[in-house]
Amino acid sequence: MLEHNVNIKVKNNKTNDSIPIDKFVIKLFRWDLRSSNVFIDTEYYKDGNYLFTNEFVFSEKKEVIVDKLIEEVIEKHYGLQISKN
């Protein structure tokens, strides 16, 4: 589980509504070997209350580098590239 505290608005993929959050948690990583799709589930919270879960899908991945996929999900939230020190 990877947790980030941040005050931003996030779009709920199911309702298309933008909702303010103060924390997101990357909860689940799945790799479907039949389709080669990778799924990352991210939960969103505000004031300690669970709001919703978004699923990020990476299609037809032949090589999976978990750290890079997680960085991509985080970058989508912050809107910037994460630099390694």
N, CA, C and O atoms as a GROMACS GRO file, in nm:
protein
  340
    1MET      N    1   0.085  -0.118   0.000
    1MET     CA    2   0.000   0.000   0.000
    1MET      C    3   0.090   0.124   0.000
    1MET      O    4   0.183   0.133   0.079
    2LEU      N    5   0.060   0.217  -0.089
    2LEU     CA    6   0.137   0.340  -0.103
    2LEU      C    7   0.042   0.457  -0.083
    2LEU      O    8  -0.056   0.471  -0.155
    3GLU      N    9   0.072   0.542   0.016
    3GLU     CA   10  -0.020   0.649   0.055
    3GLU      C   11   0.042   0.786   0.028
    3GLU      O   12   0.160   0.809   0.055
    4HIS      N   13  -0.042   0.878  -0.025
    4HIS     CA   14   0.001   1.015  -0.052
    4HIS      C   15  -0.101   1.112   0.007
    4HIS      O   16  -0.221   1.097  -0.017
    5ASN      N   17  -0.054   1.210   0.082
    5ASN     CA   18  -0.140   1.317   0.132
    5ASN      C   19  -0.125   1.436   0.039
    5ASN      O   20  -0.015   1.488   0.019
    6VAL      N   21  -0.238   1.481  -0.018
    6VAL     CA   22  -0.235   1.589  -0.115
    6VAL      C   23  -0.375   1.651  -0.122
    6VAL      O   24  -0.475   1.580  -0.113
    7ASN      N   25  -0.381   1.782  -0.138
    7ASN     CA   26  -0.511   1.850  -0.152
    7ASN      C   27  -0.530   1.887  -0.299
    7ASN      O   28  -0.480   1.989  -0.346
    8ILE      N   29  -0.604   1.802  -0.369
    8ILE     CA   30  -0.632   1.823  -0.511
    8ILE      C   31  -0.775   1.777  -0.540
    8ILE      O   32  -0.841   1.717  -0.455
    9LYS      N   33  -0.820   1.804  -0.662
    9LYS     CA   34  -0.948   1.749  -0.709
    9LYS      C   35  -0.916   1.634  -0.803
    9LYS      O   36  -0.826   1.643  -0.886
   10VAL      N   37  -0.992   1.525  -0.788
   10VAL     CA   38  -0.971   1.407  -0.871
   10VAL      C   39  -1.102   1.370  -0.935
   10VAL      O   40  -1.208   1.379  -0.873
   11LYS      N   41  -1.096   1.327  -1.061
   11LYS     CA   42  -1.216   1.286  -1.132
   11LYS      C   43  -1.247   1.140  -1.102
   11LYS      O   44  -1.162   1.053  -1.116
   12ASN      N   45  -1.370   1.114  -1.061
   12ASN     CA   46  -1.418   0.979  -1.041
   12ASN      C   47  -1.446   0.921  -1.180
   12ASN      O   48  -1.529   0.974  -1.253
   13ASN      N   49  -1.377   0.814  -1.217
   13ASN     CA   50  -1.390   0.758  -1.351
   13ASN      C   51  -1.530   0.704  -1.380
   13ASN      O   52  -1.570   0.696  -1.496
   14LYS      N   53  -1.604   0.666  -1.276
   14LYS     CA   54  -1.738   0.610  -1.297
   14LYS      C   55  -1.844   0.718  -1.313
   14LYS      O   56  -1.936   0.703  -1.394
   15THR      N   57  -1.834   0.827  -1.236
   15THR     CA   58  -1.937   0.932  -1.240
   15THR      C   59  -1.894   1.054  -1.320
   15THR      O   60  -1.977   1.137  -1.357
   16ASN      N   61  -1.764   1.065  -1.348
   16ASN     CA   62  -1.707   1.178  -1.420
   16ASN      C   63  -1.711   1.308  -1.339
   16ASN      O   64  -1.690   1.416  -1.394
   17ASP      N   65  -1.738   1.299  -1.209
   17ASP     CA   66  -1.738   1.416  -1.120
   17ASP      C   67  -1.598   1.440  -1.065
   17ASP      O   68  -1.527   1.345  -1.033
   18SER      N   69  -1.559   1.567  -1.054
   18SER     CA   70  -1.434   1.602  -0.987
   18SER      C   71  -1.462   1.629  -0.841
   18SER      O   72  -1.550   1.708  -0.806
   19ILE      N   73  -1.387   1.562  -0.755
   19ILE     CA   74  -1.412   1.566  -0.611
   19ILE      C   75  -1.283   1.602  -0.539
   19ILE      O   76  -1.178   1.546  -0.569
   20PRO      N   77  -1.289   1.697  -0.443
   20PRO     CA   78  -1.168   1.729  -0.367
   20PRO      C   79  -1.130   1.614  -0.274
   20PRO      O   80  -1.216   1.554  -0.210
   21ILE      N   81  -1.001   1.585  -0.269
   21ILE     CA   82  -0.949   1.480  -0.181
   21ILE      C   83  -0.834   1.535  -0.100
   21ILE      O   84  -0.779   1.640  -0.132
   22ASP      N   85  -0.798   1.464   0.006
   22ASP     CA   86  -0.677   1.502   0.080
   22ASP      C   87  -0.580   1.385   0.093
   22ASP      O   88  -0.472   1.400   0.150
   23LYS      N   89  -0.620   1.267   0.039
   23LYS     CA   90  -0.530   1.152   0.042
   23LYS      C   91  -0.572   1.052  -0.065
   23LYS      O   92  -0.690   1.031  -0.090
   24PHE      N   93  -0.470   0.991  -0.130
   24PHE     CA   94  -0.499   0.877  -0.216
   24PHE      C   95  -0.404   0.764  -0.179
   24PHE      O   96  -0.290   0.786  -0.139
   25VAL      N   97  -0.455   0.642  -0.195
   25VAL     CA   98  -0.381   0.522  -0.156
   25VAL      C   99  -0.383   0.425  -0.272
   25VAL      O  100  -0.490   0.385  -0.319
   26ILE      N  101  -0.266   0.386  -0.318
   26ILE     CA  102  -0.256   0.282  -0.420
   26ILE      C  103  -0.269   0.149  -0.346
   26ILE      O  104  -0.179   0.110  -0.272
   27LYS      N  105  -0.382   0.081  -0.368
   27LYS     CA  106  -0.417  -0.037  -0.289
   27LYS      C  107  -0.387  -0.169  -0.356
   27LYS      O  108  -0.345  -0.264  -0.289
   28LEU      N  109  -0.406  -0.178  -0.487
   28LEU     CA  110  -0.403  -0.309  -0.550
   28LEU      C  111  -0.334  -0.302  -0.684
   28LEU      O  112  -0.355  -0.210  -0.763
   29PHE      N  113  -0.250  -0.401  -0.710
   29PHE     CA  114  -0.181  -0.415  -0.836
   29PHE      C  115  -0.215  -0.554  -0.890
   29PHE      O  116  -0.193  -0.654  -0.822
   30ARG      N  117  -0.270  -0.560  -1.014
   30ARG     CA  118  -0.304  -0.689  -1.075
   30ARG      C  119  -0.247  -0.694  -1.216
   30ARG      O  120  -0.251  -0.596  -1.290
   31TRP      N  121  -0.196  -0.809  -1.252
   31TRP     CA  122  -0.148  -0.831  -1.388
   31TRP      C  123  -0.222  -0.950  -1.444
   31TRP      O  124  -0.203  -1.063  -1.398
   32ASP      N  125  -0.307  -0.926  -1.543
   32ASP     CA  126  -0.384  -1.031  -1.608
   32ASP      C  127  -0.295  -1.095  -1.715
   32ASP      O  128  -0.265  -1.032  -1.816
   33LEU      N  129  -0.253  -1.217  -1.691
   33LEU     CA  130  -0.158  -1.281  -1.782
   33LEU      C  131  -0.221  -1.319  -1.916
   33LEU      O  132  -0.150  -1.333  -2.015
   34ARG      N  133  -0.353  -1.335  -1.921
   34ARG     CA  134  -0.419  -1.367  -2.048
   34ARG      C  135  -0.418  -1.248  -2.143
   34ARG      O  136  -0.388  -1.263  -2.261
   35SER      N  137  -0.451  -1.131  -2.091
   35SER     CA  138  -0.459  -1.011  -2.175
   35SER      C  139  -0.332  -0.926  -2.171
   35SER      O  140  -0.314  -0.837  -2.254
   36SER      N  141  -0.246  -0.953  -2.077
   36SER     CA  142  -0.124  -0.873  -2.050
   36SER      C  143  -0.157  -0.732  -2.004
   36SER      O  144  -0.074  -0.642  -2.014
   37ASN      N  145  -0.278  -0.712  -1.952
   37ASN     CA  146  -0.316  -0.582  -1.897
   37ASN      C  147  -0.277  -0.576  -1.750
   37ASN      O  148  -0.286  -0.675  -1.677
   38VAL      N  149  -0.234  -0.458  -1.708
   38VAL     CA  150  -0.199  -0.434  -1.568
   38VAL      C  151  -0.302  -0.336  -1.512
   38VAL      O  152  -0.334  -0.236  -1.576
   39PHE      N  153  -0.353  -0.366  -1.393
   39PHE     CA  154  -0.454  -0.284  -1.327
   39PHE      C  155  -0.399  -0.235  -1.194
   39PHE      O  156  -0.342  -0.312  -1.117
   40ILE      N  157  -0.416  -0.106  -1.168
   40ILE     CA  158  -0.378  -0.048  -1.039
   40ILE      C  159  -0.501   0.023  -0.983
   40ILE      O  160  -0.553   0.115  -1.045
   41ASP      N  161  -0.546  -0.022  -0.866
   41ASP     CA  162  -0.662   0.039  -0.800
   41ASP      C  163  -0.614   0.142  -0.698
   41ASP      O  164  -0.528   0.114  -0.615
   42THR      N  165  -0.673   0.261  -0.706
   42THR     CA  166  -0.638   0.371  -0.617
   42THR      C  167  -0.762   0.418  -0.544
   42THR      O  168  -0.864   0.451  -0.606
   43GLU      N  169  -0.753   0.422  -0.410
   43GLU     CA  170  -0.865   0.469  -0.328
   43GLU      C  171  -0.843   0.614  -0.290
   43GLU      O  172  -0.729   0.658  -0.272
   44TYR      N  173  -0.954   0.689  -0.278
   44TYR     CA  174  -0.948   0.832  -0.247
   44TYR      C  175  -1.023   0.861  -0.118
   44TYR      O  176  -1.127   0.802  -0.089
   45TYR      N  177  -0.968   0.956  -0.040
   45TYR     CA  178  -1.023   0.990   0.091
   45TYR      C  179  -1.030   1.141   0.109
   45TYR      O  180  -0.953   1.216   0.049
   46LYS      N  181  -1.124   1.184   0.191
   46LYS     CA  182  -1.133   1.324   0.235
   46LYS      C  183  -1.169   1.322   0.382
   46LYS      O  184  -1.268   1.260   0.422
   47ASP      N  185  -1.088   1.388   0.465
   47ASP     CA  186  -1.108   1.395   0.610
   47ASP      C  187  -1.121   1.256   0.671
   47ASP      O  188  -1.201   1.235   0.763
   48GLY      N  189  -1.041   1.161   0.620
   48GLY     CA  190  -1.041   1.025   0.674
   48GLY      C  191  -1.154   0.937   0.625
   48GLY      O  192  -1.161   0.820   0.662
   49ASN      N  193  -1.243   0.992   0.542
   49ASN     CA  194  -1.357   0.914   0.490
   49ASN      C  195  -1.328   0.867   0.348
   49ASN      O  196  -1.284   0.944   0.263
   50TYR      N  197  -1.354   0.738   0.325
   50TYR     CA  198  -1.339   0.681   0.191
   50TYR      C  199  -1.441   0.743   0.097
   50TYR      O  200  -1.558   0.757   0.132
   51LEU      N  201  -1.396   0.782  -0.024
   51LEU     CA  202  -1.485   0.843  -0.123
   51LEU      C  203  -1.517   0.747  -0.239
   51LEU      O  204  -1.633   0.717  -0.265
   52PHE      N  205  -1.412   0.700  -0.308
   52PHE     CA  206  -1.432   0.612  -0.422
   52PHE      C  207  -1.299   0.550  -0.462
   52PHE      O  208  -1.194   0.586  -0.409
   53THR      N  209  -1.305   0.456  -0.556
   53THR     CA  210  -1.186   0.390  -0.610
   53THR      C  211  -1.182   0.409  -0.761
   53THR      O  212  -1.284   0.391  -0.829
   54ASN      N  213  -1.066   0.446  -0.813
   54ASN     CA  214  -1.043   0.450  -0.957
   54ASN      C  215  -0.951   0.335  -0.995
   54ASN      O  216  -0.861   0.298  -0.920
   55GLU      N  217  -0.975   0.281  -1.114
   55GLU     CA  218  -0.890   0.174  -1.166
   55GLU      C  219  -0.812   0.229  -1.284
   55GLU      O  220  -0.871   0.283  -1.378
   56PHE      N  221  -0.681   0.216  -1.280
   56PHE     CA  222  -0.595   0.257  -1.390
   56PHE      C  223  -0.554   0.130  -1.465
   56PHE      O  224  -0.509   0.033  -1.404
   57VAL      N  225  -0.570   0.132  -1.598
   57VAL     CA  226  -0.541   0.015  -1.680
   57VAL      C  227  -0.426   0.047  -1.774
   57VAL      O  228  -0.428   0.148  -1.845
   58PHE      N  229  -0.326  -0.039  -1.774
   58PHE     CA  230  -0.214  -0.030  -1.866
   58PHE      C  231  -0.226  -0.150  -1.959
   58PHE      O  232  -0.206  -0.264  -1.915
   59SER      N  233  -0.258  -0.126  -2.086
   59SER     CA  234  -0.291  -0.233  -2.179
   59SER      C  235  -0.169  -0.301  -2.240
   59SER      O  236  -0.067  -0.238  -2.269
   60GLU      N  237  -0.183  -0.432  -2.256
   60GLU     CA  238  -0.089  -0.516  -2.329
   60GLU      C  239   0.056  -0.493  -2.291
   60GLU      O  240   0.140  -0.466  -2.377
   61LYS      N  241   0.084  -0.503  -2.164
   61LYS     CA  242   0.221  -0.487  -2.116
   61LYS      C  243   0.296  -0.620  -2.129
   61LYS      O  244   0.254  -0.721  -2.074
   62LYS      N  245   0.405  -0.617  -2.202
   62LYS     CA  246   0.488  -0.738  -2.218
   62LYS      C  247   0.591  -0.746  -2.106
   62LYS      O  248   0.627  -0.855  -2.061
   63GLU      N  249   0.638  -0.629  -2.064
   63GLU     CA  250   0.735  -0.621  -1.955
   63GLU      C  251   0.676  -0.530  -1.849
   63GLU      O  252   0.634  -0.418  -1.879
   64VAL      N  253   0.675  -0.576  -1.726
   64VAL     CA  254   0.615  -0.498  -1.619
   64VAL      C  255   0.723  -0.457  -1.519
   64VAL      O  256   0.785  -0.541  -1.454
   65ILE      N  257   0.742  -0.327  -1.509
   65ILE     CA  258   0.831  -0.271  -1.407
   65ILE      C  259   0.739  -0.196  -1.311
   65ILE      O  260   0.694  -0.085  -1.341
   66VAL      N  261   0.713  -0.258  -1.198
   66VAL     CA  262   0.612  -0.208  -1.104
   66VAL      C  263   0.639  -0.065  -1.063
   66VAL      O  264   0.547   0.016  -1.062
   67ASP      N  265   0.762  -0.031  -1.030
   67ASP     CA  266   0.795   0.104  -0.986
   67ASP      C  267   0.758   0.209  -1.091
   67ASP      O  268   0.706   0.315  -1.056
   68LYS      N  269   0.783   0.180  -1.218
   68LYS     CA  270   0.752   0.276  -1.325
   68LYS      C  271   0.602   0.293  -1.342
   68LYS      O  272   0.555   0.405  -1.365
   69LEU      N  273   0.526   0.185  -1.331
   69LEU     CA  274   0.381   0.197  -1.344
   69LEU      C  275   0.322   0.276  -1.228
   69LEU      O  276   0.232   0.358  -1.248
   70ILE      N  277   0.373   0.253  -1.108
   70ILE     CA  278   0.326   0.329  -0.991
   70ILE      C  279   0.362   0.477  -1.008
   70ILE      O  280   0.281   0.564  -0.975
   71GLU      N  281   0.482   0.506  -1.059
   71GLU     CA  282   0.521   0.645  -1.084
   71GLU      C  283   0.425   0.712  -1.182
   71GLU      O  284   0.390   0.829  -1.165
   72GLU      N  285   0.382   0.639  -1.285
   72GLU     CA  286   0.287   0.694  -1.383
   72GLU      C  287   0.154   0.730  -1.316
   72GLU      O  288   0.096   0.835  -1.346
   73VAL      N  289   0.107   0.645  -1.227
   73VAL     CA  290  -0.018   0.674  -1.156
   73VAL      C  291  -0.001   0.797  -1.069
   73VAL      O  292  -0.090   0.882  -1.066
   74ILE      N  293   0.109   0.808  -0.998
   74ILE     CA  294   0.135   0.923  -0.912
   74ILE      C  295   0.147   1.051  -0.995
   74ILE      O  296   0.094   1.155  -0.957
   75GLU      N  297   0.215   1.043  -1.109
   75GLU     CA  298   0.230   1.159  -1.196
   75GLU      C  299   0.095   1.210  -1.245
   75GLU      O  300   0.076   1.330  -1.260
   76LYS      N  301   0.002   1.118  -1.271
   76LYS     CA  302  -0.132   1.160  -1.315
   76LYS      C  303  -0.201   1.244  -1.209
   76LYS      O  304  -0.282   1.331  -1.242
   77HIS      N  305  -0.170   1.221  -1.084
   77HIS     CA  306  -0.232   1.296  -0.975
   77HIS      C  307  -0.164   1.430  -0.953
   77HIS      O  308  -0.231   1.531  -0.932
   78TYR      N  309  -0.033   1.432  -0.959
   78TYR     CA  310   0.041   1.555  -0.932
   78TYR      C  311   0.062   1.639  -1.056
   78TYR      O  312   0.090   1.759  -1.045
   79GLY      N  313   0.050   1.579  -1.174
   79GLY     CA  314   0.070   1.653  -1.297
   79GLY      C  315   0.214   1.690  -1.322
   79GLY      O  316   0.242   1.789  -1.391
   80LEU      N  317   0.307   1.613  -1.268
   80LEU     CA  318   0.448   1.640  -1.290
   80LEU      C  319   0.525   1.510  -1.287
   80LEU      O  320   0.475   1.407  -1.242
   81GLN      N  321   0.647   1.516  -1.337
   81GLN     CA  322   0.732   1.398  -1.339
   81GLN      C  323   0.806   1.387  -1.207
   81GLN      O  324   0.856   1.486  -1.153
   82ILE      N  325   0.812   1.266  -1.156
   82ILE     CA  326   0.881   1.241  -1.030
   82ILE      C  327   1.028   1.218  -1.061
   82ILE      O  328   1.062   1.138  -1.148
   83SER      N  329   1.114   1.288  -0.988
   83SER     CA  330   1.258   1.269  -1.010
   83SER      C  331   1.314   1.181  -0.900
   83SER      O  332   1.276   1.190  -0.784
   84LYS      N  333   1.406   1.096  -0.940
   84LYS     CA  334   1.473   1.006  -0.845
   84LYS      C  335   1.600   1.074  -0.796
   84LYS      O  336   1.679   1.126  -0.875
   85ASN      N  337   1.620   1.074  -0.664
   85ASN     CA  338   1.742   1.132  -0.605
   85ASN      C  339   1.832   1.023  -0.557
   85ASN      O  340   1.939   1.050  -0.504
   0.00000   0.00000   0.00000
